[in-house]
Amino acid sequence: MSDLSHDAEARDDVVSEIRISKKGFEVFVYIVLFLVNAFYFKEALGLPGSARGVGAGGFPFIVSLVIGASLLALLVVSLVVPRKDEVEPFVAISRPAQVALTIAVMLAMVMTLPWTGPLVGIALLALLVMWLGGERRYLLLLGLPPLLSVGIYVLFVLVLGVYFD
C-alpha cells in the first residue's frame, strides 16, 4: 500500500503561483473593464427608450455611465495616489487553473443564456462561481442562487417594469 500522506504532500508542491505587480495589474484590469464598458455603453445607446420612466433602454445606459465613471475614478486613484505602508507590491495568484476555469464557466454561461433564460442562467452561474470559488456549504450553494434570481426578477420585472424576453 502506498503512503497517502506522502502523495498529498507531493500534490501541494505542484500548485504554482503567479506574481504580478499590483499597480500594473490594477491599471490593466481597469483599462480592460473600461473597454468592455465602452462596448456596453455603445450597445445601450441602441436600445429603445421609454417615455414613462427608466425602461429597457434607460437602465443599461445609466448603469454604463455609473460603471464608466467609477472605473475612471479608480484608475485615477490607482495612478495618482501613492501607496502608504504597502507591505507587498505584488499580487499572487496561487491557483491560476482555478481562475481560468472560473472565467471559462462564466463565458460558457453567457453563451448559453439564450437557451437557459436569464433567471435560470443567473442561478446556474451563481452556483458554479460559488462552487469554483471554494464554497462547500450546501445551504448557501443551494439557497443563495435561487434567491438571487428571485431578487433580480422582483427588481426588474415587478419594480422597474423591465420584462425579460
DSSP file (Angstrom, degrees, kcal/mol; ACC not computed):
  #  RESIDUE AA STRUCTURE BP1 BP2  ACC     N-H-->O    O-->H-N    N-H-->O    O-->H-N    TCO  KAPPA ALPHA  PHI   PSI    X-CA   Y-CA   Z-CA
    1    1 A M              0   0    0      0, 0.0     2,-0.2     0, 0.0     0, 0.0   0.000 360.0 360.0 360.0 144.3    0.0    0.0    0.0
    2    2 A S        -     0   0    0      1,-0.1     2,-0.9     2,-0.0     3,-0.1  -0.521 360.0-107.4 -87.8 156.6    1.2    3.5   -0.7
    3    3 A D     >  -     0   0    0     -2,-0.2     4,-1.4     1,-0.2     3,-0.3  -0.737  28.8-165.9 -84.0 109.1    1.5    6.2    1.8
    4    4 A L  H  > S+     0   0    0     -2,-0.9     4,-2.2     1,-0.2    -1,-0.2   0.825  84.6  59.2 -69.2 -31.0   -1.3    8.6    1.0
    5    5 A S  H  > S+     0   0    0      1,-0.2     4,-2.0     2,-0.2    -1,-0.2   0.874 103.3  52.8 -66.6 -34.1    0.1   11.4    3.2
    6    6 A H  H  > S+     0   0    0     -3,-0.3     4,-2.0     2,-0.2    -1,-0.2   0.905 109.1  49.7 -64.8 -40.6    3.2   11.4    1.0
    7    7 A D  H  X S+     0   0    0     -4,-1.4     4,-1.9     1,-0.2    -2,-0.2   0.887 109.2  52.0 -64.4 -39.1    1.1   11.8   -2.1
    8    8 A A  H  X S+     0   0    0     -4,-2.2     4,-1.5     1,-0.2    -1,-0.2   0.899 109.5  49.1 -65.5 -39.8   -0.9   14.6   -0.6
    9    9 A E  H  X S+     0   0    0     -4,-2.0     4,-1.1     1,-0.2    -1,-0.2   0.895 109.9  51.8 -66.1 -38.6    2.3   16.5    0.2
   10   10 A A  H  X S+     0   0    0     -4,-2.0     4,-0.7     1,-0.2     3,-0.2   0.871 106.6  53.7 -65.4 -36.3    3.6   16.0   -3.3
   11   11 A R  H >X S+     0   0    0     -4,-1.9     4,-0.7     1,-0.2     3,-0.7   0.850 102.8  57.3 -68.7 -33.2    0.4   17.4   -4.8
   12   12 A D  H 3< S+     0   0    0     -4,-1.5     3,-0.5     1,-0.2    -1,-0.2   0.828 101.7  56.8 -65.1 -30.8    0.7   20.6   -2.7
   13   13 A D  H 3< S+     0   0    0     -4,-1.1    -1,-0.2    -3,-0.2    -2,-0.2   0.757  98.5  61.7 -70.7 -23.3    4.2   21.2   -4.2
   14   14 A V  H << S+     0   0    0     -4,-0.7    -1,-0.2    -3,-0.7    -2,-0.2   0.783  76.7 103.7 -74.7 -27.6    2.7   21.1   -7.7
   15   15 A V     <  -     0   0    0     -4,-0.7     2,-0.2    -3,-0.5    80,-0.1  -0.368  63.9-152.0 -60.8 124.3    0.4   24.1   -7.1
   16   16 A S        -     0   0    0     -2,-0.1     2,-0.4    78,-0.0    -1,-0.1  -0.469   6.0-146.1 -97.0 169.0    2.0   27.1   -8.8
   17   17 A E        -     0   0    0     -2,-0.2     2,-0.5    78,-0.1    77,-0.2  -1.000   1.0-153.8-137.8 135.3    1.9   30.8   -8.0
   18   18 A I  E     -A   93   0A   0     75,-2.4    75,-3.2    -2,-0.4     2,-0.5  -0.936  10.3-158.9-109.1 128.7    1.9   33.7  -10.4
   19   19 A R  E     +A   92   0A   0     -2,-0.5     2,-0.3    73,-0.2    73,-0.2  -0.935  14.7 176.0-111.7 127.6    3.2   37.0   -9.0
   20   20 A I  E     -A   91   0A   0     71,-2.7    71,-3.7    -2,-0.5     2,-0.2  -0.951  40.8 -95.3-129.8 146.2    2.2   40.2  -10.8
   21   21 A S  E  >  -A   90   0A   0     -2,-0.3     4,-2.5    69,-0.2    69,-0.3  -0.431  33.0-142.1 -59.7 127.8    2.9   43.9  -10.0
   22   22 A K  H  > S+     0   0    0     67,-2.9     4,-2.5     2,-0.2     5,-0.2   0.925  97.1  44.5 -63.1 -47.2   -0.1   45.1   -8.0
   23   23 A K  H  > S+     0   0    0     66,-0.4     4,-2.4     2,-0.2    -1,-0.2   0.923 115.6  47.4 -66.1 -44.1   -0.2   48.6   -9.6
   24   24 A G  H  > S+     0   0    0      1,-0.2     4,-2.4     2,-0.2    -1,-0.2   0.889 112.6  50.0 -62.9 -39.5    0.3   47.3  -13.1
   25   25 A F  H  X S+     0   0    0     -4,-2.5     4,-2.7     2,-0.2     5,-0.2   0.915 110.2  50.1 -65.9 -43.1   -2.3   44.7  -12.6
   26   26 A E  H  X S+     0   0    0     -4,-2.5     4,-2.7    -5,-0.2     5,-0.2   0.943 112.4  46.6 -59.6 -48.4   -4.8   47.2  -11.3
   27   27 A V  H  X S+     0   0    0     -4,-2.4     4,-2.3     1,-0.2    -2,-0.2   0.917 112.9  49.9 -61.7 -44.0   -4.3   49.6  -14.2
   28   28 A F  H  X S+     0   0    0     -4,-2.4     4,-2.4     2,-0.2    -1,-0.2   0.931 112.6  46.5 -59.9 -47.2   -4.5   46.7  -16.7
   29   29 A V  H  X S+     0   0    0     -4,-2.7     4,-2.7     1,-0.2     5,-0.2   0.914 112.2  50.4 -64.2 -43.0   -7.8   45.4  -15.2
   30   30 A Y  H  X S+     0   0    0     -4,-2.7     4,-2.2    -5,-0.2    -1,-0.2   0.900 111.8  47.6 -63.1 -40.2   -9.3   48.9  -15.1
   31   31 A I  H  X S+     0   0    0     -4,-2.3     4,-2.2    -5,-0.2    -2,-0.2   0.924 113.1  47.8 -67.5 -43.7   -8.5   49.6  -18.7
   32   32 A V  H  X S+     0   0    0     -4,-2.4     4,-2.3     1,-0.2    -2,-0.2   0.932 113.9  47.3 -62.0 -45.3   -9.9   46.2  -19.9
   33   33 A L  H  X S+     0   0    0     -4,-2.7     4,-2.5     1,-0.2    -1,-0.2   0.872 110.2  52.9 -64.8 -35.9  -13.1   46.8  -17.8
   34   34 A F  H  X S+     0   0    0     -4,-2.2     4,-2.1    -5,-0.2    -1,-0.2   0.899 109.1  49.2 -66.0 -39.4  -13.4   50.3  -19.2
   35   35 A L  H  X S+     0   0    0     -4,-2.2     4,-1.8     2,-0.2    -2,-0.2   0.900 111.9  48.3 -65.9 -40.4  -13.1   49.0  -22.8
   36   36 A V  H  X S+     0   0    0     -4,-2.3     4,-2.1     1,-0.2    -2,-0.2   0.909 111.9  50.3 -63.7 -41.0  -15.8   46.4  -22.1
   37   37 A N  H  X S+     0   0    0     -4,-2.5     4,-2.8     2,-0.2    -2,-0.2   0.850 105.4  56.6 -66.6 -34.0  -17.9   49.1  -20.5
   38   38 A A  H  X S+     0   0    0     -4,-2.1     4,-2.3     2,-0.2    -1,-0.2   0.907 108.3  47.3 -63.2 -40.8  -17.5   51.3  -23.6
   39   39 A F  H  X S+     0   0    0     -4,-1.8     4,-2.3     2,-0.2    -2,-0.2   0.918 112.2  49.9 -63.9 -42.8  -18.9   48.4  -25.7
   40   40 A Y  H  X S+     0   0    0     -4,-2.1     4,-2.2     1,-0.2    -2,-0.2   0.897 110.3  50.7 -61.5 -41.5  -21.7   48.0  -23.3
   41   41 A F  H  X S+     0   0    0     -4,-2.8     4,-1.7     2,-0.2    -1,-0.2   0.911 109.2  50.8 -62.8 -43.9  -22.4   51.8  -23.5
   42   42 A K  H  X S+     0   0    0     -4,-2.3     4,-0.7     1,-0.2    -2,-0.2   0.905 112.7  46.1 -61.4 -41.9  -22.4   51.7  -27.3
   43   43 A E  H >< S+     0   0    0     -4,-2.3     3,-0.6     1,-0.2     4,-0.3   0.860 108.8  55.8 -69.0 -35.2  -24.9   48.8  -27.2
   44   44 A A  H >< S+     0   0    0     -4,-2.2     3,-1.1     1,-0.2    17,-0.2   0.817  98.9  61.5 -67.5 -30.5  -27.1   50.6  -24.6
   45   45 A L  H 3< S+     0   0    0     -4,-1.7    -1,-0.2     1,-0.2    -2,-0.2   0.807 100.4  55.1 -64.9 -28.1  -27.4   53.6  -26.8
   46   46 A G  T << S+     0   0    0     -4,-0.7    -1,-0.2    -3,-0.6    -2,-0.2   0.553  86.2 101.1 -83.0  -7.7  -29.1   51.5  -29.4
   47   47 A L  S <  S-     0   0    0     -3,-1.1     2,-0.1    -4,-0.3    10,-0.1  -0.493  83.0-101.9 -78.4 148.4  -31.9   50.2  -27.1
   48   48 A P        -     0   0    0      0, 0.0     9,-0.7     0, 0.0    10,-0.2  -0.413  36.0-133.1 -70.1 143.2  -35.3   51.8  -27.2
   49   49 A G        -     0   0    0      8,-0.2     2,-0.4     7,-0.1     7,-0.1  -0.284  10.7-127.2 -86.1 176.5  -36.2   54.4  -24.6
   50   50 A S        -     0   0    0      3,-0.4     3,-0.3     4,-0.3    -1,-0.0  -0.995   4.9-155.8-130.4 132.1  -39.3   54.6  -22.5
   51   51 A A  S    S+     0   0    0     -2,-0.4    -1,-0.1     1,-0.2     3,-0.1   0.727  94.2  56.2 -75.8 -21.4  -41.4   57.7  -22.2
   52   52 A R  S    S-     0   0    0      1,-0.1     2,-0.3     2,-0.0    -1,-0.2   0.656 121.8 -56.2 -87.8 -16.2  -42.8   56.5  -18.8
   53   53 A G  S    S-     0   0    0     -3,-0.3    -3,-0.4     1,-0.1     5,-0.1  -0.900  89.9 -25.3 173.8-146.6  -39.6   56.1  -16.9
   54   54 A V  S  > S+     0   0    0     -2,-0.3     4,-1.3    -5,-0.1    -4,-0.3   0.964  77.5 166.2 -65.7 -54.5  -36.3   54.3  -17.0
   55   55 A G  H  >  -     0   0    0    105,-0.4     4,-1.6     3,-0.2   107,-0.1   0.020  55.0 -50.4  69.2-174.7  -37.4   51.4  -19.2
   56   56 A A  H  4 S+     0   0    0      1,-0.2    -1,-0.2     2,-0.2    -7,-0.1   0.785 136.9  39.8 -70.6 -29.5  -35.4   48.8  -21.0
   57   57 A G  H  > S+     0   0    0     -9,-0.7     4,-1.0    -3,-0.2    -1,-0.2   0.780 112.3  53.7 -91.2 -29.0  -33.1   51.3  -22.7
   58   58 A G  H  X S+     0   0    0     -4,-1.3     4,-2.5   -10,-0.2     5,-0.2   0.873 100.7  57.8 -75.6 -37.9  -32.5   53.7  -19.9
   59   59 A F  H  X S+     0   0    0     -4,-1.6     4,-2.6     1,-0.2     5,-0.2   0.941 107.8  44.9 -63.5 -49.3  -31.4   51.3  -17.2
   60   60 A P  H  > S+     0   0    0      0, 0.0     4,-2.4     0, 0.0    -1,-0.2   0.874 113.3  53.2 -61.7 -33.9  -28.4   49.9  -19.2
   61   61 A F  H  X S+     0   0    0     -4,-1.0     4,-2.0   -17,-0.2    -2,-0.2   0.934 111.3  44.5 -64.0 -46.8  -27.4   53.4  -20.2
   62   62 A I  H  X S+     0   0    0     -4,-2.5     4,-2.4     1,-0.2     5,-0.2   0.914 113.4  51.0 -64.1 -43.5  -27.4   54.6  -16.5
   63   63 A V  H  X S+     0   0    0     -4,-2.6     4,-2.7     1,-0.2     5,-0.2   0.913 109.8  49.8 -61.4 -42.8  -25.5   51.5  -15.4
   64   64 A S  H  X S+     0   0    0     -4,-2.4     4,-2.5    -5,-0.2    -1,-0.2   0.879 110.7  50.1 -66.5 -36.2  -22.9   52.0  -18.1
   65   65 A L  H  X S+     0   0    0     -4,-2.0     4,-2.5     2,-0.2    -2,-0.2   0.928 113.1  45.7 -65.4 -44.2  -22.4   55.7  -17.1
   66   66 A V  H  X S+     0   0    0     -4,-2.4     4,-2.4     2,-0.2    -2,-0.2   0.922 115.2  46.6 -65.3 -44.4  -22.1   54.8  -13.4
   67   67 A I  H  X S+     0   0    0     -4,-2.7     4,-2.7    -5,-0.2     5,-0.2   0.916 112.9  49.9 -64.7 -42.7  -19.6   52.0  -14.1
   68   68 A G  H  X S+     0   0    0     -4,-2.5     4,-2.3    -5,-0.2    -2,-0.2   0.921 112.3  46.5 -62.2 -44.7  -17.6   54.1  -16.5
   69   69 A A  H  X S+     0   0    0     -4,-2.5     4,-2.3     2,-0.2    -1,-0.2   0.901 113.3  49.9 -64.3 -40.5  -17.3   57.0  -14.0
   70   70 A S  H  X S+     0   0    0     -4,-2.4     4,-2.5    -5,-0.2    -2,-0.2   0.913 110.8  48.9 -64.3 -42.6  -16.4   54.5  -11.2
   71   71 A L  H  X S+     0   0    0     -4,-2.7     4,-2.4     2,-0.2    -2,-0.2   0.897 110.7  50.3 -65.7 -39.6  -13.7   52.9  -13.4
   72   72 A L  H  X S+     0   0    0     -4,-2.3     4,-2.5     2,-0.2    -1,-0.2   0.918 111.4  48.9 -63.3 -42.2  -12.2   56.3  -14.3
   73   73 A A  H  X S+     0   0    0     -4,-2.3     4,-2.6     1,-0.2    -2,-0.2   0.918 112.2  48.2 -63.1 -43.2  -12.1   57.3  -10.7
   74   74 A L  H  X S+     0   0    0     -4,-2.5     4,-2.5     2,-0.2    -1,-0.2   0.888 111.5  50.5 -63.9 -38.9  -10.4   54.0   -9.7
   75   75 A L  H  X S+     0   0    0     -4,-2.4     4,-2.0     2,-0.2    -2,-0.2   0.919 111.6  47.1 -65.3 -43.9   -7.9   54.4  -12.5
   76   76 A V  H  X S+     0   0    0     -4,-2.5     4,-2.9     2,-0.2     5,-0.4   0.927 113.7  48.0 -63.7 -44.9   -7.1   58.0  -11.4
   77   77 A V  H  X S+     0   0    0     -4,-2.6     4,-1.4     1,-0.2    -2,-0.2   0.912 111.4  51.0 -62.4 -41.7   -6.7   56.9   -7.8
   78   78 A S  H  < S+     0   0    0     -4,-2.5    -1,-0.2    -5,-0.2    -2,-0.2   0.863 118.5  37.3 -64.3 -35.8   -4.6   54.0   -8.8
   79   79 A L  H  < S+     0   0    0     -4,-2.0    -2,-0.2    -5,-0.2    -1,-0.2   0.826 126.5  32.4 -85.4 -33.0   -2.2   56.1  -10.8
   80   80 A V  H  < S+     0   0    0     -4,-2.9    -3,-0.2    -5,-0.2    -2,-0.2   0.898  98.5  76.5 -95.7 -46.1   -2.1   59.3   -8.7
   81   81 A V  S  < S-     0   0    0     -4,-1.4     2,-0.1    -5,-0.4    -1,-0.0  -0.527  77.9-130.9 -76.0 124.3   -2.4   58.4   -5.1
   82   82 A P        -     0   0    0      0, 0.0     2,-0.4     0, 0.0    -1,-0.1  -0.439  23.1-111.5 -72.8 148.6    0.8   57.0   -3.7
   83   83 A R        -     0   0    0     -2,-0.1     2,-0.5    -5,-0.1     3,-0.3  -0.644  30.0-151.6 -80.7 131.3    0.6   53.7   -1.7
   84   84 A K        -     0   0    0     -2,-0.4     3,-0.1     1,-0.2    -1,-0.0  -0.887  69.9  -9.9-107.0 134.8    1.3   54.1    2.0
   85   85 A D  S    S+     0   0    0     -2,-0.5     2,-0.6     1,-0.2    -1,-0.2   0.845  79.2 175.6  52.0  41.1    2.7   51.3    4.1
   86   86 A E        -     0   0    0     -3,-0.3    -1,-0.2     1,-0.2    -3,-0.0  -0.682  15.6-166.8 -80.1 119.4    2.3   48.7    1.3
   87   87 A V  S    S+     0   0    0     -2,-0.6    -1,-0.2     1,-0.3    -2,-0.1   0.927  74.7  20.6 -73.4 -46.0    3.8   45.5    2.6
   88   88 A E        -     0   0    0      2,-0.1    -1,-0.3     1,-0.1     0, 0.0  -0.970  58.3-162.4-131.5 118.7    3.9   43.7   -0.7
   89   89 A P  S    S+     0   0    0      0, 0.0   -67,-2.9     0, 0.0   -66,-0.4   0.268  70.7  80.2 -83.0  14.9    3.8   45.4   -4.1
   90   90 A F  E     -A   21   0A   0    -69,-0.3     2,-0.5   -68,-0.1   -69,-0.2  -0.893  69.0-139.5-122.6 151.7    2.8   42.2   -5.9
   91   91 A V  E     -A   20   0A   0    -71,-3.7   -71,-2.7    -2,-0.3     2,-0.6  -0.923  19.5-152.3-104.3 131.7   -0.4   40.2   -6.3
   92   92 A A  E     -A   19   0A   0     -2,-0.5     2,-0.8   -73,-0.2   -73,-0.2  -0.922   7.4-163.2-109.1 123.3    0.0   36.5   -6.1
   93   93 A I  E     -A   18   0A   0    -75,-3.2   -75,-2.4    -2,-0.6    -2,-0.0  -0.896  10.4-178.5-101.8 105.4   -2.5   34.2   -7.9
   94   94 A S  S    S+     0   0    0     -2,-0.8    -1,-0.1     1,-0.3   -75,-0.0   0.674  74.5  36.6 -84.9 -16.3   -2.0   30.9   -6.2
   95   95 A R     >  +     0   0    0      1,-0.1     4,-1.9   -80,-0.1     3,-0.3  -0.580  61.6 163.7-133.2  73.1   -4.4   28.9   -8.3
   96   96 A P  H  > S+     0   0    0      0, 0.0     4,-2.5     0, 0.0     5,-0.2   0.828  77.2  56.5 -62.8 -31.8   -4.3   30.1  -11.9
   97   97 A A  H  > S+     0   0    0      2,-0.2     4,-2.4     1,-0.2     5,-0.1   0.903 107.7  48.2 -66.4 -39.4   -6.0   27.0  -13.2
   98   98 A Q  H  > S+     0   0    0     -3,-0.3     4,-2.2     2,-0.2    -1,-0.2   0.883 111.5  50.1 -68.0 -37.6   -9.0   27.6  -10.9
   99   99 A V  H  X S+     0   0    0     -4,-1.9     4,-2.2     2,-0.2    -2,-0.2   0.928 112.0  47.7 -64.2 -44.9   -9.1   31.2  -12.0
  100  100 A A  H  X S+     0   0    0     -4,-2.5     4,-2.3     1,-0.2    -2,-0.2   0.890 111.4  50.9 -63.5 -39.6   -9.0   30.2  -15.7
  101  101 A L  H  X S+     0   0    0     -4,-2.4     4,-2.3     2,-0.2    -1,-0.2   0.890 108.9  51.3 -65.4 -39.3  -11.8   27.6  -15.1
  102  102 A T  H  X S+     0   0    0     -4,-2.2     4,-2.2     2,-0.2    -2,-0.2   0.910 110.5  48.4 -64.1 -42.0  -14.0   30.2  -13.4
  103  103 A I  H  X S+     0   0    0     -4,-2.2     4,-2.4     2,-0.2    -2,-0.2   0.903 110.9  51.3 -63.5 -40.9  -13.6   32.5  -16.3
  104  104 A A  H  X S+     0   0    0     -4,-2.3     4,-2.5     2,-0.2    -2,-0.2   0.892 109.2  50.3 -63.5 -40.0  -14.4   29.7  -18.7
  105  105 A V  H  X S+     0   0    0     -4,-2.3     4,-2.5     2,-0.2    -2,-0.2   0.910 110.1  50.6 -64.4 -41.8  -17.6   28.8  -16.8
  106  106 A M  H  X S+     0   0    0     -4,-2.2     4,-2.1     1,-0.2    -2,-0.2   0.931 112.3  46.1 -61.9 -45.2  -18.6   32.5  -16.9
  107  107 A L  H  X S+     0   0    0     -4,-2.4     4,-2.2     1,-0.2    -2,-0.2   0.906 112.4  50.7 -64.2 -40.9  -18.1   32.7  -20.6
  108  108 A A  H  X S+     0   0    0     -4,-2.5     4,-1.7     1,-0.2    -1,-0.2   0.896 110.4  49.4 -63.9 -39.8  -19.9   29.4  -21.2
  109  109 A M  H  X S+     0   0    0     -4,-2.5     4,-0.5     2,-0.2    -1,-0.2   0.885 110.0  50.6 -68.3 -37.4  -22.9   30.6  -19.1
  110  110 A V  H >< S+     0   0    0     -4,-2.1     3,-0.7     1,-0.2    -1,-0.2   0.902 110.8  49.6 -65.2 -39.5  -23.1   33.8  -21.0
  111  111 A M  H 3< S+     0   0    0     -4,-2.2    -1,-0.2     1,-0.2    -2,-0.2   0.820 114.0  44.8 -69.1 -30.3  -23.1   31.9  -24.3
  112  112 A T  H >X S+     0   0    0     -4,-1.7     4,-2.2     1,-0.2     3,-1.1   0.419  83.6 101.0 -93.4   1.7  -25.9   29.5  -23.1
  113  113 A L  H <X S+     0   0    0     -3,-0.7     4,-2.3    -4,-0.5    -1,-0.2   0.849  74.8  58.5 -57.2 -37.9  -28.0   32.3  -21.7
  114  114 A P  H 34 S+     0   0    0      0, 0.0    -1,-0.3     0, 0.0    -2,-0.1   0.822 113.3  39.9 -62.3 -27.7  -30.4   32.4  -24.7
  115  115 A W  H <4 S+     0   0    0     -3,-1.1    -2,-0.2    -4,-0.1    -3,-0.1   0.832 121.1  40.3 -89.1 -34.4  -31.2   28.7  -24.1
  116  116 A T  H  < S-     0   0    0     -4,-2.2     4,-0.4    -7,-0.2    -3,-0.2   0.766 105.0-128.3 -85.6 -24.7  -31.4   28.7  -20.3
  117  117 A G     X  -     0   0    0     -4,-2.3     4,-2.3    -5,-0.3     5,-0.2  -0.003  28.6 -81.5  87.7 157.6  -33.2   32.1  -19.9
  118  118 A P  H  > S+     0   0    0      0, 0.0     4,-2.3     0, 0.0     5,-0.2   0.891 124.4  46.4 -67.1 -40.5  -32.0   34.9  -17.6
  119  119 A L  H  > S+     0   0    0      2,-0.2     4,-1.8     1,-0.2     5,-0.1   0.936 118.7  39.3 -71.7 -45.0  -33.3   33.6  -14.3
  120  120 A V  H  > S+     0   0    0     -4,-0.4     4,-2.6     2,-0.2     5,-0.2   0.903 116.7  52.6 -68.4 -40.7  -32.1   30.0  -14.6
  121  121 A G  H  X S+     0   0    0     -4,-2.3     4,-2.6     1,-0.2    -2,-0.2   0.897 109.2  48.3 -62.0 -41.7  -28.9   31.2  -16.2
  122  122 A I  H  X S+     0   0    0     -4,-2.3     4,-2.6    -5,-0.2    -1,-0.2   0.904 112.1  49.6 -66.3 -40.9  -28.1   33.6  -13.3
  123  123 A A  H  X S+     0   0    0     -4,-1.8     4,-2.3     2,-0.2    -2,-0.2   0.925 113.6  45.7 -63.9 -44.0  -28.9   30.9  -10.8
  124  124 A L  H  X S+     0   0    0     -4,-2.6     4,-2.7     2,-0.2     5,-0.2   0.913 113.2  50.0 -64.9 -42.4  -26.6   28.4  -12.5
  125  125 A L  H  X S+     0   0    0     -4,-2.6     4,-2.7    -5,-0.2     5,-0.3   0.930 111.7  47.7 -62.1 -45.5  -23.8   31.0  -12.9
  126  126 A A  H  X S+     0   0    0     -4,-2.6     4,-2.3     1,-0.2     5,-0.2   0.916 112.9  49.4 -61.9 -42.9  -24.0   32.0   -9.3
  127  127 A L  H  X S+     0   0    0     -4,-2.3     4,-2.3    -5,-0.2    -2,-0.2   0.942 114.4  43.7 -61.1 -48.9  -24.0   28.3   -8.2
  128  128 A L  H  X S+     0   0    0     -4,-2.7     4,-2.9     2,-0.2     5,-0.2   0.894 114.3  48.7 -67.7 -39.9  -21.0   27.4  -10.4
  129  129 A V  H  X S+     0   0    0     -4,-2.7     4,-1.8    -5,-0.2    -1,-0.2   0.906 112.7  48.8 -67.7 -39.8  -19.0   30.5   -9.5
  130  130 A M  H  <>S+     0   0    0     -4,-2.3     5,-2.4    -5,-0.3     4,-0.3   0.925 113.8  46.7 -62.5 -43.4  -19.6   30.0   -5.8
  131  131 A W  H ><5S+     0   0    0     -4,-2.3     3,-1.3     1,-0.2    -2,-0.2   0.920 113.7  46.9 -66.1 -44.1  -18.6   26.3   -6.1
  132  132 A L  H 3<5S+     0   0    0     -4,-2.9    -1,-0.2     1,-0.3    -2,-0.2   0.786 106.0  60.9 -68.5 -25.9  -15.4   27.1   -8.1
  133  133 A G  T 3<5S-     0   0    0     -4,-1.8    -1,-0.3    -5,-0.2    -2,-0.2   0.536 127.3 -97.2 -77.3  -5.8  -14.6   29.8   -5.6
  134  134 A G  T < 5S+     0   0    0     -3,-1.3     2,-0.3    -4,-0.3    -3,-0.2   0.453  71.5 148.4 108.2   1.2  -14.4   27.2   -2.9
  135  135 A E      < +     0   0    0     -5,-2.4    -1,-0.3    -6,-0.2    -2,-0.1  -0.549   9.5 164.5 -71.3 128.9  -17.8   27.4   -1.2
  136  136 A R        +     0   0    0     -2,-0.3     2,-0.7     5,-0.0    -1,-0.1   0.328  34.2 114.1-127.4   4.1  -18.8   24.0    0.1
  137  137 A R     >  -     0   0    0      1,-0.2     4,-2.5     2,-0.0     3,-0.4  -0.707  54.9-153.5 -81.4 116.8  -21.7   24.8    2.4
  138  138 A Y  H  > S+     0   0    0     -2,-0.7     4,-2.6     1,-0.2     5,-0.3   0.823  89.7  60.0 -63.1 -34.0  -24.7   23.2    0.8
  139  139 A L  H  > S+     0   0    0      1,-0.2     4,-1.5     2,-0.2     5,-0.3   0.923 112.5  38.8 -61.7 -43.3  -27.2   25.5    2.4
  140  140 A L  H  > S+     0   0    0     -3,-0.4     4,-2.0     3,-0.2    -2,-0.2   0.909 115.7  52.5 -71.5 -42.0  -25.5   28.5    0.7
  141  141 A L  H  < S+     0   0    0     -4,-2.5    -2,-0.2     1,-0.2    -1,-0.2   0.870 121.0  31.7 -63.0 -37.0  -24.9   26.7   -2.6
  142  142 A L  H  < S+     0   0    0     -4,-2.6    -1,-0.2    -5,-0.2    -2,-0.2   0.655 125.5  42.3 -96.2 -16.9  -28.5   25.6   -3.0
  143  143 A G  H  X S+     0   0    0     -4,-1.5     4,-1.5    -5,-0.3    -3,-0.2   0.849 106.6  53.3 -97.6 -39.9  -30.2   28.6   -1.3
  144  144 A L  H  X S+     0   0    0     -4,-2.0     4,-2.5    -5,-0.3     5,-0.2   0.910 101.8  55.0 -70.4 -44.9  -28.4   31.7   -2.5
  145  145 A P  H  > S+     0   0    0      0, 0.0     4,-2.1     0, 0.0    -1,-0.2   0.917 110.7  45.1 -59.2 -44.3  -28.6   31.3   -6.3
  146  146 A P  H  > S+     0   0    0      0, 0.0     4,-2.5     0, 0.0     5,-0.2   0.903 113.2  51.5 -64.7 -36.6  -32.4   30.9   -6.4
  147  147 A L  H  X S+     0   0    0     -4,-1.5     4,-2.5     2,-0.2     5,-0.2   0.881 108.1  52.4 -64.9 -36.5  -32.8   33.8   -4.1
  148  148 A L  H  X S+     0   0    0     -4,-2.5     4,-2.2     2,-0.2    -1,-0.2   0.921 110.3  47.6 -62.7 -44.3  -30.5   35.9   -6.3
  149  149 A S  H  X S+     0   0    0     -4,-2.1     4,-2.4     2,-0.2    -2,-0.2   0.907 112.4  48.9 -64.0 -41.8  -32.7   35.0   -9.3
  150  150 A V  H  X S+     0   0    0     -4,-2.5     4,-2.7     2,-0.2    -2,-0.2   0.913 110.9  51.0 -64.3 -41.8  -35.9   35.9   -7.4
  151  151 A G  H  X S+     0   0    0     -4,-2.5     4,-2.5     1,-0.2    -2,-0.2   0.896 110.7  48.1 -62.4 -40.6  -34.4   39.2   -6.3
  152  152 A I  H  X S+     0   0    0     -4,-2.2     4,-2.7     2,-0.2     5,-0.4   0.900 111.8  50.4 -66.3 -40.6  -33.4   40.1   -9.8
  153  153 A Y  H  X>S+     0   0    0     -4,-2.4     4,-2.1     2,-0.2     5,-1.2   0.936 112.4  46.7 -61.9 -46.5  -36.9   39.2  -11.0
  154  154 A V  I  <>S+     0   0    0     -4,-2.7     5,-2.1     3,-0.2     4,-0.3   0.928 115.2  46.5 -62.6 -45.1  -38.6   41.3   -8.3
  155  155 A L  I  <>S+     0   0    0     -4,-2.5     5,-2.0    -5,-0.2    -2,-0.2   0.953 123.7  29.7 -63.4 -50.9  -36.3   44.3   -9.0
  156  156 A F  I  <5S+     0   0    0     -4,-2.7     6,-3.1     3,-0.2     5,-0.5   0.947 130.1  30.3 -80.2 -48.4  -36.5   44.3  -12.8
  157  157 A V  I  <5S+     0   0    0     -4,-2.1     4,-0.3    -5,-0.4    -3,-0.2   0.954 129.7  30.0 -80.4 -50.6  -40.0   42.9  -13.6
  158  158 A L  I   <S+     0   0    0     -5,-1.2    -3,-0.2    -4,-0.3    -4,-0.1   0.897 131.8  28.6 -80.7 -39.8  -42.1   44.0  -10.6
  159  159 A V  I   <S+     0   0    0     -5,-2.1    -3,-0.2    -6,-0.2    -4,-0.2   0.940 133.3  26.2 -87.9 -51.8  -40.3   47.2   -9.5
  160  160 A L  S   <S-     0   0    0     -5,-2.0  -105,-0.4    -6,-0.2    -3,-0.2   0.654  93.7-130.1 -89.7 -15.6  -38.8   48.6  -12.7
  161  161 A G        +     0   0    0     -5,-0.5     2,-0.7    -4,-0.3    -4,-0.2   0.764  57.2 143.3  72.6  25.0  -41.3   47.1  -15.2
  162  162 A V        -     0   0    0     -6,-3.1     2,-0.3    -7,-0.1    -1,-0.2  -0.880  36.4-156.1-100.2 110.5  -38.4   45.7  -17.4
  163  163 A Y        -     0   0    0     -2,-0.7     2,-0.3    -3,-0.1   -10,-0.0  -0.615  12.3-123.9 -92.3 146.1  -39.5   42.3  -18.7
  164  164 A F              0   0    0     -2,-0.3    -1,-0.0     1,-0.1   -11,-0.0  -0.678 360.0 360.0 -84.5 138.0  -37.2   39.6  -19.9
  165  165 A D              0   0    0     -2,-0.3    -1,-0.1   -47,-0.0    -2,-0.0   0.442 360.0 360.0 -88.9 360.0  -37.8   38.3  -23.4
